[in-house]
Every structure is written in structure tokens, then in C-alpha cells.
Amino acid sequence: SCREHAQGLTDKIRDMVEEPFTIEGRLFRLSASIGLAVCPEDGEDAETLFKQADDNMYRNKRNECAPQGKIS
């Protein structure tokens, strides 16, 4: 589906951005948060699509930062 293809692209972009790199002997790490919205499922105009993408980005950030279950 279009959404799965777009999600695959966002995953590749995030993986590339989050790859550690070195400058002048110092290690750097970046993180990325990406929101995805697909037309027409999430909206048909730019304003709605941007809002959906923004909402999805913040939902993903909350899920990534949520405490995981206890490890026994």
C-alpha cells in the first residue's frame, strides 16, 4: 500500500539521520521524529495533511518515550 511504502521511506530516512558519525574525533548522534500522513486517507488538503502528520509525529514520540514493561 501507499502508506506502507511511505512508512518504509520514513524508516530509511530516520535510520540514516540516526547513524552515529565522527567529526574531528568526536562522536555525534542525532535523532529524528517524522510524522506521516497519506492522501486521501488522512485528508485531501495540505492543512489537514500537515496536521495529521504533526499529530502522528507527536504520537510516535510519546510511544517511543513511554516506559516499557518491567524486565524480570
All heavy atoms as TSV, in Angstrom:
chain	resi	resn	atom	element	x	y	z
A	1	SER	N	N	0.832	-1.191	0.000
A	1	SER	CA	C	0.000	0.000	0.000
A	1	SER	C	C	0.875	1.251	0.000
A	1	SER	O	O	2.065	1.198	0.304
A	1	SER	CB	C	-0.937	-0.002	1.205
A	1	SER	OG	O	-0.254	0.363	2.382
A	2	CYS	N	N	0.252	2.349	-0.313
A	2	CYS	CA	C	0.957	3.638	-0.343
A	2	CYS	C	C	1.506	3.984	1.048
A	2	CYS	O	O	2.632	4.451	1.179
A	2	CYS	CB	C	0.010	4.718	-0.842
A	2	CYS	SG	S	0.790	6.321	-1.041
A	3	ARG	N	N	0.705	3.733	2.078
A	3	ARG	CA	C	1.134	4.045	3.452
A	3	ARG	C	C	2.351	3.203	3.836
A	3	ARG	O	O	3.303	3.707	4.433
A	3	ARG	CB	C	0.006	3.828	4.444
A	3	ARG	CG	C	0.394	4.170	5.886
A	3	ARG	CD	C	-0.749	4.011	6.853
A	3	ARG	NE	N	-1.906	4.791	6.492
A	3	ARG	CZ	C	-2.052	6.092	6.735
A	3	ARG	NH1	N	-1.098	6.765	7.337
A	3	ARG	NH2	N	-3.143	6.728	6.379
A	4	GLU	N	N	2.340	1.919	3.492
A	4	GLU	CA	C	3.468	1.047	3.832
A	4	GLU	C	C	4.736	1.499	3.105
A	4	GLU	O	O	5.827	1.480	3.687
A	4	GLU	CB	C	3.138	-0.402	3.491
A	4	GLU	CG	C	2.080	-0.991	4.400
A	4	GLU	CD	C	1.531	-2.310	3.900
A	4	GLU	OE1	O	1.735	-2.628	2.700
A	4	GLU	OE2	O	0.880	-3.007	4.692
A	5	HIS	N	N	4.592	1.889	1.846
A	5	HIS	CA	C	5.742	2.388	1.084
A	5	HIS	C	C	6.291	3.662	1.725
A	5	HIS	O	O	7.511	3.797	1.930
A	5	HIS	CB	C	5.341	2.651	-0.368
A	5	HIS	CG	C	6.453	3.151	-1.211
A	5	HIS	ND1	N	7.516	2.361	-1.601
A	5	HIS	CD2	C	6.690	4.378	-1.724
A	5	HIS	CE1	C	8.354	3.083	-2.318
A	5	HIS	NE2	N	7.872	4.307	-2.414
A	6	ALA	N	N	5.396	4.592	2.058
A	6	ALA	CA	C	5.820	5.850	2.688
A	6	ALA	C	C	6.465	5.584	4.041
A	6	ALA	O	O	7.475	6.204	4.395
A	6	ALA	CB	C	4.635	6.802	2.824
A	7	GLN	N	N	5.914	4.641	4.816
A	7	GLN	CA	C	6.494	4.303	6.120
A	7	GLN	C	C	7.889	3.723	5.945
A	7	GLN	O	O	8.801	4.031	6.713
A	7	GLN	CB	C	5.599	3.308	6.870
A	7	GLN	CG	C	6.088	3.004	8.277
A	7	GLN	CD	C	6.065	4.218	9.166
A	7	GLN	OE1	O	5.033	4.876	9.298
A	7	GLN	NE2	N	7.182	4.548	9.771
A	8	GLY	N	N	8.072	2.902	4.926
A	8	GLY	CA	C	9.402	2.359	4.644
A	8	GLY	C	C	10.407	3.459	4.339
A	8	GLY	O	O	11.554	3.411	4.797
A	9	LEU	N	N	9.977	4.470	3.588
A	9	LEU	CA	C	10.868	5.602	3.281
A	9	LEU	C	C	11.199	6.402	4.533
A	9	LEU	O	O	12.360	6.789	4.733
A	9	LEU	CB	C	10.229	6.507	2.231
A	9	LEU	CG	C	10.104	5.927	0.831
A	9	LEU	CD1	C	9.316	6.869	-0.064
A	9	LEU	CD2	C	11.471	5.638	0.244
A	10	THR	N	N	10.213	6.661	5.370
A	10	THR	CA	C	10.487	7.425	6.599
A	10	THR	C	C	11.417	6.642	7.516
A	10	THR	O	O	12.287	7.226	8.162
A	10	THR	CB	C	9.201	7.829	7.344
A	10	THR	OG1	O	8.477	6.671	7.730
A	10	THR	CG2	C	8.332	8.738	6.509
A	11	ASP	N	N	11.258	5.308	7.566
A	11	ASP	CA	C	12.158	4.489	8.385
A	11	ASP	C	C	13.592	4.589	7.865
A	11	ASP	O	O	14.537	4.714	8.654
A	11	ASP	CB	C	11.709	3.028	8.389
A	11	ASP	CG	C	10.406	2.806	9.144
A	11	ASP	OD1	O	9.996	3.700	9.926
A	11	ASP	OD2	O	9.785	1.740	8.937
A	12	LYS	N	N	13.777	4.557	6.550
A	12	LYS	CA	C	15.119	4.661	5.966
A	12	LYS	C	C	15.740	6.028	6.260
A	12	LYS	O	O	16.924	6.125	6.591
A	12	LYS	CB	C	15.073	4.431	4.460
A	12	LYS	CG	C	14.861	2.985	4.081
A	12	LYS	CD	C	14.815	2.817	2.568
A	12	LYS	CE	C	14.530	1.378	2.201
A	12	LYS	NZ	N	14.478	1.184	0.748
A	13	ILE	N	N	14.935	7.078	6.134
A	13	ILE	CA	C	15.432	8.432	6.419
A	13	ILE	C	C	15.860	8.531	7.876
A	13	ILE	O	O	16.945	9.026	8.188
A	13	ILE	CB	C	14.369	9.497	6.073
A	13	ILE	CG1	C	14.153	9.550	4.564
A	13	ILE	CG2	C	14.776	10.859	6.636
A	13	ILE	CD1	C	12.925	10.345	4.146
A	14	ARG	N	N	15.009	8.049	8.793
A	14	ARG	CA	C	15.336	8.116	10.219
A	14	ARG	C	C	16.605	7.313	10.514
A	14	ARG	O	O	17.479	7.756	11.254
A	14	ARG	CB	C	14.179	7.628	11.075
A	14	ARG	CG	C	14.449	7.827	12.561
A	14	ARG	CD	C	13.301	7.496	13.496
A	14	ARG	NE	N	12.526	6.366	13.089
A	14	ARG	CZ	C	11.257	6.436	12.659
A	14	ARG	NH1	N	10.656	7.596	12.568
A	14	ARG	NH2	N	10.608	5.342	12.320
A	15	ASP	N	N	16.735	6.115	9.927
A	15	ASP	CA	C	17.930	5.304	10.145
A	15	ASP	C	C	19.188	6.034	9.680
A	15	ASP	O	O	20.225	5.987	10.358
A	15	ASP	CB	C	17.818	3.967	9.410
A	15	ASP	CG	C	16.800	3.031	10.044
A	15	ASP	OD1	O	16.364	3.286	11.195
A	15	ASP	OD2	O	16.422	2.041	9.382
A	16	MET	N	N	19.101	6.710	8.542
A	16	MET	CA	C	20.261	7.446	8.029
A	16	MET	C	C	20.625	8.613	8.946
A	16	MET	O	O	21.799	8.834	9.250
A	16	MET	CB	C	19.975	7.948	6.617
A	16	MET	CG	C	19.937	6.840	5.585
A	16	MET	SD	S	19.366	7.373	3.949
A	16	MET	CE	C	20.494	8.685	3.578
A	17	VAL	N	N	19.629	9.350	9.402
A	17	VAL	CA	C	19.878	10.507	10.272
A	17	VAL	C	C	20.443	10.043	11.613
A	17	VAL	O	O	21.313	10.703	12.187
A	17	VAL	CB	C	18.577	11.318	10.482
A	17	VAL	CG1	C	18.738	12.335	11.598
A	17	VAL	CG2	C	18.154	11.991	9.189
A	18	GLU	N	N	19.973	8.903	12.112
A	18	GLU	CA	C	20.374	8.444	13.441
A	18	GLU	C	C	21.677	7.642	13.443
A	18	GLU	O	O	22.145	7.226	14.502
A	18	GLU	CB	C	19.229	7.650	14.074
A	18	GLU	CG	C	18.043	8.544	14.386
A	18	GLU	CD	C	16.877	7.831	15.043
A	18	GLU	OE1	O	16.893	6.581	15.109
A	18	GLU	OE2	O	15.967	8.526	15.504
A	19	GLU	N	N	22.285	7.463	12.286
A	19	GLU	CA	C	23.570	6.771	12.216
A	19	GLU	C	C	24.642	7.643	12.874
A	19	GLU	O	O	24.840	8.800	12.485
A	19	GLU	CB	C	23.925	6.512	10.749
A	19	GLU	CG	C	25.190	5.720	10.566
A	19	GLU	CD	C	25.051	4.282	10.992
A	19	GLU	OE1	O	23.945	3.722	10.917
A	19	GLU	OE2	O	26.077	3.716	11.409
A	20	PRO	N	N	25.325	7.135	13.913
A	20	PRO	CA	C	26.375	7.936	14.561
A	20	PRO	C	C	27.471	8.308	13.564
A	20	PRO	O	O	27.759	7.560	12.636
A	20	PRO	CB	C	26.929	6.995	15.634
A	20	PRO	CG	C	25.890	5.948	15.829
A	20	PRO	CD	C	25.179	5.816	14.520
A	21	PHE	N	N	28.071	9.477	13.777
A	21	PHE	CA	C	29.158	9.926	12.914
A	21	PHE	C	C	30.186	10.676	13.745
A	21	PHE	O	O	29.900	11.123	14.861
A	21	PHE	CB	C	28.632	10.794	11.756
A	21	PHE	CG	C	27.917	12.036	12.199
A	21	PHE	CD1	C	28.585	13.245	12.274
A	21	PHE	CD2	C	26.572	11.976	12.535
A	21	PHE	CE1	C	27.918	14.395	12.682
A	21	PHE	CE2	C	25.900	13.125	12.939
A	21	PHE	CZ	C	26.574	14.336	13.012
A	22	THR	N	N	31.391	10.776	13.203
A	22	THR	CA	C	32.506	11.396	13.917
A	22	THR	C	C	32.991	12.612	13.147
A	22	THR	O	O	33.137	12.568	11.927
A	22	THR	CB	C	33.663	10.388	14.079
A	22	THR	OG1	O	33.176	9.223	14.737
A	22	THR	CG2	C	34.801	10.976	14.877
A	23	ILE	N	N	33.241	13.684	13.878
A	23	ILE	CA	C	33.849	14.893	13.328
A	23	ILE	C	C	35.001	15.265	14.251
A	23	ILE	O	O	34.789	15.440	15.464
A	23	ILE	CB	C	32.838	16.064	13.237
A	23	ILE	CG1	C	31.687	15.726	12.288
A	23	ILE	CG2	C	33.562	17.338	12.794
A	23	ILE	CD1	C	30.607	16.792	12.231
A	24	GLU	N	N	36.177	15.356	13.681
A	24	GLU	CA	C	37.383	15.719	14.434
A	24	GLU	C	C	37.510	14.901	15.718
A	24	GLU	O	O	37.789	15.424	16.791
A	24	GLU	CB	C	37.395	17.215	14.728
A	24	GLU	CG	C	37.483	18.050	13.461
A	24	GLU	CD	C	37.560	19.547	13.742
A	24	GLU	OE1	O	37.592	19.953	14.918
A	24	GLU	OE2	O	37.586	20.296	12.759
A	25	GLY	N	N	37.268	13.596	15.587
A	25	GLY	CA	C	37.443	12.695	16.713
A	25	GLY	C	C	36.306	12.672	17.721
A	25	GLY	O	O	36.364	11.936	18.698
A	26	ARG	N	N	35.272	13.450	17.499
A	26	ARG	CA	C	34.133	13.478	18.438
A	26	ARG	C	C	32.955	12.748	17.821
A	26	ARG	O	O	32.601	12.971	16.668
A	26	ARG	CB	C	33.738	14.915	18.763
A	26	ARG	CG	C	34.844	15.643	19.518
A	26	ARG	CD	C	34.423	17.002	19.939
A	26	ARG	NE	N	33.312	16.900	20.889
A	26	ARG	CZ	C	32.632	17.936	21.337
A	26	ARG	NH1	N	32.938	19.146	20.930
A	26	ARG	NH2	N	31.641	17.782	22.177
A	27	LEU	N	N	32.333	11.895	18.613
A	27	LEU	CA	C	31.192	11.109	18.161
A	27	LEU	C	C	29.907	11.913	18.337
A	27	LEU	O	O	29.668	12.494	19.397
A	27	LEU	CB	C	31.096	9.805	18.961
A	27	LEU	CG	C	29.964	8.868	18.586
A	27	LEU	CD1	C	30.142	8.348	17.160
A	27	LEU	CD2	C	29.888	7.717	19.571
A	28	PHE	N	N	29.102	11.954	17.295
A	28	PHE	CA	C	27.822	12.657	17.334
A	28	PHE	C	C	26.697	11.685	17.024
A	28	PHE	O	O	26.853	10.779	16.213
A	28	PHE	CB	C	27.788	13.796	16.301
A	28	PHE	CG	C	28.715	14.920	16.634
A	28	PHE	CD1	C	30.045	14.892	16.234
A	28	PHE	CD2	C	28.259	16.009	17.351
A	28	PHE	CE1	C	30.898	15.927	16.541
A	28	PHE	CE2	C	29.108	17.056	17.663
A	28	PHE	CZ	C	30.431	17.012	17.251
A	29	ARG	N	N	25.576	11.904	17.681
A	29	ARG	CA	C	24.367	11.131	17.416
A	29	ARG	C	C	23.205	12.111	17.304
A	29	ARG	O	O	23.064	13.009	18.122
A	29	ARG	CB	C	24.078	10.156	18.551
A	29	ARG	CG	C	25.136	9.117	18.753
A	29	ARG	CD	C	24.802	8.263	19.980
A	29	ARG	NE	N	25.944	7.526	20.430
A	29	ARG	CZ	C	26.205	6.272	20.095
A	29	ARG	NH1	N	25.383	5.634	19.308
A	29	ARG	NH2	N	27.271	5.663	20.545
A	30	LEU	N	N	22.403	11.920	16.291
A	30	LEU	CA	C	21.211	12.731	16.093
A	30	LEU	C	C	19.988	11.834	16.218
A	30	LEU	O	O	20.082	10.621	16.072
A	30	LEU	CB	C	21.222	13.376	14.707
A	30	LEU	CG	C	22.406	14.265	14.360
A	30	LEU	CD1	C	22.300	14.734	12.916
A	30	LEU	CD2	C	22.480	15.446	15.306
A	31	SER	N	N	18.874	12.446	16.471
A	31	SER	CA	C	17.617	11.700	16.444
A	31	SER	C	C	16.648	12.451	15.539
A	31	SER	O	O	16.829	13.638	15.274
A	31	SER	CB	C	17.040	11.542	17.851
A	31	SER	OG	O	16.687	12.797	18.386
A	32	ALA	N	N	15.654	11.734	15.069
A	32	ALA	CA	C	14.672	12.341	14.176
A	32	ALA	C	C	13.284	11.857	14.542
A	32	ALA	O	O	13.094	10.704	14.920
A	32	ALA	CB	C	14.984	11.966	12.731
A	33	SER	N	N	12.343	12.740	14.455
A	33	SER	CA	C	10.933	12.406	14.635
A	33	SER	C	C	10.219	12.780	13.350
A	33	SER	O	O	10.326	13.915	12.884
A	33	SER	CB	C	10.335	13.181	15.810
A	33	SER	OG	O	10.990	12.852	17.002
A	34	ILE	N	N	9.522	11.813	12.782
A	34	ILE	CA	C	8.871	12.025	11.496
A	34	ILE	C	C	7.401	11.663	11.626
A	34	ILE	O	O	7.067	10.601	12.157
A	34	ILE	CB	C	9.523	11.168	10.393
A	34	ILE	CG1	C	11.008	11.515	10.262
A	34	ILE	CG2	C	8.801	11.343	9.068
A	34	ILE	CD1	C	11.787	10.589	9.348
A	35	GLY	N	N	6.543	12.536	11.153
A	35	GLY	CA	C	5.111	12.253	11.111
A	35	GLY	C	C	4.698	11.948	9.691
A	35	GLY	O	O	5.202	12.556	8.746
A	36	LEU	N	N	3.800	11.011	9.542
A	36	LEU	CA	C	3.383	10.567	8.223
A	36	LEU	C	C	1.884	10.785	8.056
A	36	LEU	O	O	1.102	10.457	8.945
A	36	LEU	CB	C	3.716	9.073	8.063
A	36	LEU	CG	C	3.263	8.388	6.790
A	36	LEU	CD1	C	3.973	8.989	5.585
A	36	LEU	CD2	C	3.537	6.898	6.886
A	37	ALA	N	N	1.502	11.341	6.926
A	37	ALA	CA	C	0.094	11.456	6.537
A	37	ALA	C	C	0.007	11.124	5.057
A	37	ALA	O	O	0.876	11.506	4.277
A	37	ALA	CB	C	-0.439	12.860	6.802
A	38	VAL	N	N	-1.019	10.383	4.696
A	38	VAL	CA	C	-1.185	9.922	3.317
A	38	VAL	C	C	-2.518	10.417	2.782
A	38	VAL	O	O	-3.548	10.316	3.440
A	38	VAL	CB	C	-1.133	8.375	3.263
A	38	VAL	CG1	C	-1.368	7.873	1.854
A	38	VAL	CG2	C	0.204	7.869	3.796
A	39	CYS	N	N	-2.467	10.954	1.574
A	39	CYS	CA	C	-3.662	11.442	0.889
A	39	CYS	C	C	-4.254	10.305	0.066
A	39	CYS	O	O	-3.501	9.571	-0.566
A	39	CYS	CB	C	-3.268	12.610	-0.011
A	39	CYS	SG	S	-4.617	13.344	-0.930
A	40	PRO	N	N	-5.504	10.070	0.059
A	40	PRO	CA	C	-6.600	10.802	0.685
A	40	PRO	C	C	-7.023	10.242	2.038
A	40	PRO	O	O	-7.917	10.788	2.678
A	40	PRO	CB	C	-7.730	10.653	-0.327
A	40	PRO	CG	C	-7.538	9.275	-0.878
A	40	PRO	CD	C	-6.033	9.081	-0.913
A	41	GLU	N	N	-6.376	9.150	2.512
A	41	GLU	CA	C	-6.817	8.520	3.760
A	41	GLU	C	C	-6.803	9.464	4.955
A	41	GLU	O	O	-7.696	9.413	5.802
A	41	GLU	CB	C	-5.959	7.286	4.090
A	41	GLU	CG	C	-6.098	6.149	3.113
A	41	GLU	CD	C	-5.080	6.220	2.001
A	41	GLU	OE1	O	-4.345	7.228	1.901
A	41	GLU	OE2	O	-5.031	5.262	1.201
A	42	ASP	N	N	-5.781	10.317	5.046
A	42	ASP	CA	C	-5.639	11.204	6.198
A	42	ASP	C	C	-6.124	12.619	5.935
A	42	ASP	O	O	-6.101	13.455	6.832
A	42	ASP	CB	C	-4.167	11.244	6.631
A	42	ASP	CG	C	-3.679	9.891	7.102
A	42	ASP	OD1	O	-4.434	9.196	7.801
A	42	ASP	OD2	O	-2.542	9.521	6.769
A	43	GLY	N	N	-6.546	12.902	4.723
A	43	GLY	CA	C	-7.019	14.226	4.359
A	43	GLY	C	C	-6.699	14.497	2.907
A	43	GLY	O	O	-5.906	13.784	2.300
A	44	GLU	N	N	-7.332	15.533	2.381
A	44	GLU	CA	C	-7.122	15.845	0.966
A	44	GLU	C	C	-6.519	17.219	0.731
A	44	GLU	O	O	-6.127	17.527	-0.387
A	44	GLU	CB	C	-8.442	15.695	0.209
A	44	GLU	CG	C	-8.911	14.258	0.188
A	44	GLU	CD	C	-10.044	14.017	-0.783
A	44	GLU	OE1	O	-10.333	14.903	-1.599
A	44	GLU	OE2	O	-10.630	12.930	-0.721
A	45	ASP	N	N	-6.434	18.033	1.776
A	45	ASP	CA	C	-5.829	19.359	1.601
A	45	ASP	C	C	-4.564	19.434	2.451
A	45	ASP	O	O	-4.383	18.680	3.404
A	45	ASP	CB	C	-6.819	20.466	1.981
A	45	ASP	CG	C	-7.246	20.376	3.433
A	45	ASP	OD1	O	-8.213	19.628	3.730
A	45	ASP	OD2	O	-6.598	21.024	4.275
A	46	ALA	N	N	-3.687	20.346	2.066
A	46	ALA	CA	C	-2.381	20.460	2.715
A	46	ALA	C	C	-2.507	20.709	4.217
A	46	ALA	O	O	-1.788	20.097	5.010
A	46	ALA	CB	C	-1.571	21.577	2.060
A	47	GLU	N	N	-3.409	21.578	4.620
A	47	GLU	CA	C	-3.555	21.908	6.040
A	47	GLU	C	C	-3.898	20.666	6.858
A	47	GLU	O	O	-3.304	20.412	7.903
A	47	GLU	CB	C	-4.631	22.983	6.220
A	47	GLU	CG	C	-4.782	23.434	7.661
A	47	GLU	CD	C	-5.797	24.561	7.807
A	47	GLU	OE1	O	-6.203	25.158	6.797
A	47	GLU	OE2	O	-6.168	24.835	8.953
A	48	THR	N	N	-4.857	19.882	6.381
A	48	THR	CA	C	-5.259	18.670	7.087
A	48	THR	C	C	-4.130	17.652	7.112
A	48	THR	O	O	-3.861	17.023	8.145
A	48	THR	CB	C	-6.516	18.054	6.433
A	48	THR	OG1	O	-7.560	19.027	6.451
A	48	THR	CG2	C	-6.968	16.806	7.154
A	49	LEU	N	N	-3.445	17.478	5.982
A	49	LEU	CA	C	-2.350	16.520	5.930
A	49	LEU	C	C	-1.209	16.920	6.860
A	49	LEU	O	O	-0.644	16.066	7.556
A	49	LEU	CB	C	-1.848	16.367	4.493
A	49	LEU	CG	C	-2.822	15.641	3.562
A	49	LEU	CD1	C	-2.396	15.816	2.107
A	49	LEU	CD2	C	-2.937	14.168	3.922
A	50	PHE	N	N	-0.862	18.207	6.908
A	50	PHE	CA	C	0.182	18.662	7.833
A	50	PHE	C	C	-0.233	18.429	9.278
A	50	PHE	O	O	0.576	17.994	10.105
A	50	PHE	CB	C	0.530	20.139	7.608
A	50	PHE	CG	C	1.486	20.365	6.478
A	50	PHE	CD1	C	1.109	21.094	5.372
A	50	PHE	CD2	C	2.778	19.856	6.522
A	50	PHE	CE1	C	1.982	21.307	4.322
A	50	PHE	CE2	C	3.669	20.062	5.484
A	50	PHE	CZ	C	3.276	20.792	4.373
A	51	LYS	N	N	-1.490	18.706	9.604
A	51	LYS	CA	C	-1.966	18.484	10.967
A	51	LYS	C	C	-1.911	17.004	11.326
A	51	LYS	O	O	-1.459	16.645	12.418
A	51	LYS	CB	C	-3.382	19.021	11.150
A	51	LYS	CG	C	-3.888	18.841	12.570
A	51	LYS	CD	C	-5.263	19.392	12.774
A	51	LYS	CE	C	-5.751	19.276	14.197
A	51	LYS	NZ	N	-5.218	18.225	15.015
A	52	GLN	N	N	-2.339	16.142	10.425
A	52	GLN	CA	C	-2.299	14.700	10.674
A	52	GLN	C	C	-0.857	14.217	10.851
A	52	GLN	O	O	-0.573	13.426	11.748
A	52	GLN	CB	C	-2.962	13.933	9.527
A	52	GLN	CG	C	-4.466	14.021	9.515
A	52	GLN	CD	C	-5.066	13.347	10.728
A	52	GLN	OE1	O	-5.618	14.013	11.600
A	52	GLN	NE2	N	-4.962	12.050	10.800
A	53	ALA	N	N	0.032	14.697	10.001
A	53	ALA	CA	C	1.439	14.305	10.108
A	53	ALA	C	C	2.023	14.776	11.441
A	53	ALA	O	O	2.752	14.029	12.111
A	53	ALA	CB	C	2.239	14.872	8.942
A	54	ASP	N	N	1.696	15.995	11.842
A	54	ASP	CA	C	2.173	16.536	13.112
A	54	ASP	C	C	1.625	15.722	14.279
A	54	ASP	O	O	2.366	15.345	15.198
A	54	ASP	CB	C	1.758	18.005	13.220
A	54	ASP	CG	C	2.549	18.758	14.256
A	54	ASP	OD1	O	3.801	18.639	14.254
A	54	ASP	OD2	O	1.930	19.470	15.071
A	55	ASP	N	N	0.328	15.435	14.251
A	55	ASP	CA	C	-0.279	14.617	15.308
A	55	ASP	C	C	0.380	13.240	15.384
A	55	ASP	O	O	0.675	12.739	16.478
A	55	ASP	CB	C	-1.785	14.441	15.080
A	55	ASP	CG	C	-2.578	15.725	15.285
A	55	ASP	OD1	O	-2.027	16.707	15.833
A	55	ASP	OD2	O	-3.762	15.747	14.880
A	56	ASN	N	N	0.629	12.632	14.228
A	56	ASN	CA	C	1.262	11.313	14.198
A	56	ASN	C	C	2.691	11.364	14.717
A	56	ASN	O	O	3.143	10.459	15.411
A	56	ASN	CB	C	1.226	10.729	12.782
A	56	ASN	CG	C	-0.169	10.307	12.384
A	56	ASN	OD1	O	-1.008	9.994	13.224
A	56	ASN	ND2	N	-0.436	10.305	11.093
A	57	MET	N	N	3.406	12.441	14.408
A	57	MET	CA	C	4.769	12.582	14.901
A	57	MET	C	C	4.779	12.629	16.434
A	57	MET	O	O	5.550	11.930	17.084
A	57	MET	CB	C	5.434	13.844	14.351
A	57	MET	CG	C	6.853	14.036	14.865
A	57	MET	SD	S	7.595	15.600	14.393
A	57	MET	CE	C	6.572	16.756	15.275
A	58	TYR	N	N	3.898	13.445	17.027
A	58	TYR	CA	C	3.868	13.553	18.483
A	58	TYR	C	C	3.372	12.267	19.130
A	58	TYR	O	O	3.847	11.881	20.198
A	58	TYR	CB	C	3.050	14.770	18.919
A	58	TYR	CG	C	3.858	16.026	18.732
A	58	TYR	CD1	C	3.595	16.894	17.685
A	58	TYR	CD2	C	4.924	16.318	19.570
A	58	TYR	CE1	C	4.362	18.025	17.491
A	58	TYR	CE2	C	5.705	17.439	19.383
A	58	TYR	CZ	C	5.413	18.296	18.349
A	58	TYR	OH	O	6.189	19.408	18.159
A	59	ARG	N	N	2.466	11.554	18.485
A	59	ARG	CA	C	2.014	10.256	18.996
A	59	ARG	C	C	3.188	9.276	19.002
A	59	ARG	O	O	3.413	8.567	19.987
A	59	ARG	CB	C	0.864	9.709	18.155
A	59	ARG	CG	C	0.275	8.426	18.691
A	59	ARG	CD	C	-0.912	7.923	17.878
A	59	ARG	NE	N	-1.940	8.938	17.699
A	59	ARG	CZ	C	-2.201	9.564	16.540
A	59	ARG	NH1	N	-1.535	9.264	15.443
A	59	ARG	NH2	N	-3.150	10.473	16.458
A	60	ASN	N	N	3.966	9.262	17.923
A	60	ASN	CA	C	5.140	8.382	17.856
A	60	ASN	C	C	6.163	8.745	18.919
A	60	ASN	O	O	6.767	7.860	19.542
A	60	ASN	CB	C	5.782	8.446	16.469
A	60	ASN	CG	C	4.930	7.813	15.407
A	60	ASN	OD1	O	4.071	6.985	15.693
A	60	ASN	ND2	N	5.149	8.207	14.159
A	61	LYS	N	N	6.375	10.037	19.143
A	61	LYS	CA	C	7.333	10.467	20.163
A	61	LYS	C	C	6.880	10.008	21.548
A	61	LYS	O	O	7.697	9.542	22.338
A	61	LYS	CB	C	7.500	11.988	20.147
A	61	LYS	CG	C	8.288	12.480	18.956
A	61	LYS	CD	C	8.360	13.974	18.914
A	61	LYS	CE	C	9.427	14.444	19.862
A	61	LYS	NZ	N	9.860	15.824	19.602
A	62	ARG	N	N	5.585	10.135	21.839
A	62	ARG	CA	C	5.072	9.674	23.141
A	62	ARG	C	C	5.280	8.175	23.290
A	62	ARG	O	O	5.685	7.702	24.352
A	62	ARG	CB	C	3.589	10.011	23.292
A	62	ARG	CG	C	3.306	11.447	23.678
A	62	ARG	CD	C	1.868	11.627	24.124
A	62	ARG	NE	N	0.909	11.164	23.148
A	62	ARG	CZ	C	0.427	11.868	22.133
A	62	ARG	NH1	N	0.837	13.105	21.963
A	62	ARG	NH2	N	-0.452	11.364	21.306
A	63	ASN	N	N	5.011	7.411	22.227
A	63	ASN	CA	C	5.170	5.957	22.290
A	63	ASN	C	C	6.633	5.564	22.469
A	63	ASN	O	O	6.938	4.619	23.191
A	63	ASN	CB	C	4.592	5.294	21.040
A	63	ASN	CG	C	3.085	5.392	20.987
A	63	ASN	OD1	O	2.422	5.615	21.990
A	63	ASN	ND2	N	2.534	5.234	19.799
A	64	GLU	N	N	7.549	6.282	21.818
A	64	GLU	CA	C	8.975	5.979	21.945
A	64	GLU	C	C	9.490	6.293	23.340
A	64	GLU	O	O	10.391	5.631	23.832
A	64	GLU	CB	C	9.779	6.778	20.926
A	64	GLU	CG	C	9.576	6.321	19.495
A	64	GLU	CD	C	10.207	7.268	18.490
A	64	GLU	OE1	O	10.840	8.262	18.891
A	64	GLU	OE2	O	10.044	7.014	17.281
A	65	CYS	N	N	8.909	7.297	23.989
A	65	CYS	CA	C	9.379	7.722	25.306
A	65	CYS	C	C	8.623	7.034	26.440
A	65	CYS	O	O	9.007	7.194	27.605
A	65	CYS	CB	C	9.240	9.242	25.453
A	65	CYS	SG	S	10.318	10.143	24.336
A	66	ALA	N	N	7.576	6.298	26.122
A	66	ALA	CA	C	6.784	5.637	27.164
A	66	ALA	C	C	7.623	4.567	27.837
A	66	ALA	O	O	8.394	3.869	27.189
A	66	ALA	CB	C	5.535	5.019	26.546
A	67	PRO	N	N	7.466	4.452	29.161
A	67	PRO	CA	C	8.207	3.410	29.866
A	67	PRO	C	C	7.793	2.026	29.364
A	67	PRO	O	O	6.615	1.782	29.124
A	67	PRO	CB	C	7.823	3.595	31.331
A	67	PRO	CG	C	6.848	4.709	31.393
A	67	PRO	CD	C	6.613	5.226	30.009
A	68	GLN	N	N	8.755	1.170	29.201
A	68	GLN	CA	C	8.491	-0.197	28.765
A	68	GLN	C	C	8.157	-1.050	29.983
A	68	GLN	O	O	8.421	-0.655	31.119
A	68	GLN	CB	C	9.713	-0.755	28.019
A	68	GLN	CG	C	10.118	0.075	26.822
A	68	GLN	CD	C	9.008	0.173	25.776
A	68	GLN	OE1	O	8.413	-0.826	25.412
A	68	GLN	NE2	N	8.726	1.378	25.320
A	69	GLY	N	N	7.624	-2.213	29.737
A	69	GLY	CA	C	7.282	-3.128	30.831
A	69	GLY	C	C	8.500	-3.527	31.629
A	69	GLY	O	O	9.635	-3.400	31.173
A	70	LYS	N	N	8.284	-3.982	32.852
A	70	LYS	CA	C	9.384	-4.386	33.711
A	70	LYS	C	C	10.078	-5.605	33.125
A	70	LYS	O	O	9.468	-6.491	32.573
A	70	LYS	CB	C	8.851	-4.729	35.097
A	70	LYS	CG	C	8.343	-3.536	35.868
A	70	LYS	CD	C	7.698	-3.956	37.153
A	70	LYS	CE	C	8.734	-4.193	38.211
A	70	LYS	NZ	N	8.146	-4.525	39.508
A	71	ILE	N	N	11.383	-5.620	33.277
A	71	ILE	CA	C	12.178	-6.768	32.860
A	71	ILE	C	C	12.456	-7.594	34.096
A	71	ILE	O	O	12.962	-7.099	35.105
A	71	ILE	CB	C	13.503	-6.311	32.205
A	71	ILE	CG1	C	13.203	-5.481	30.966
A	71	ILE	CG2	C	14.379	-7.515	31.878
A	71	ILE	CD1	C	14.424	-4.869	30.328
A	72	SER	N	N	12.100	-8.862	34.025
A	72	SER	CA	C	12.298	-9.741	35.189
A	72	SER	C	C	13.593	-10.491	35.065
A	72	SER	O	O	14.041	-10.834	34.040
A	72	SER	CB	C	11.149	-10.751	35.297
A	72	SER	OG	O	9.933	-10.058	35.365
